[in-house]
Amino acid sequence: MAKCPKCKKEVSKPKKTWKMAGRKDKSGKRMELTIGLFECCGKSFRSVLNKRKI
């Protein structure tokens, strides 16, 4: 679930999802991010759905 930045409405179903490696934290561990592409109000926006250390 993500909030539309324009109208603040909850959008539940992403059009597309993908995983990517994020930046390292202070201890040197990387984060794996799951990002979703949502559409609302005629515009598309991204939101982080899940974070986990790898």
Number of C-alpha atoms within 10 A of each C-alpha: 13 19 15 19 13 10 9 10 12 12 13 11 12 18 10 10 14 11 14 11 14 16 12 11 10 7 6 8 12 15 17 16 18 17 18 20 17 21 15 16 10 5 10 12 15 16 16 15 16 12 15 11 12 9
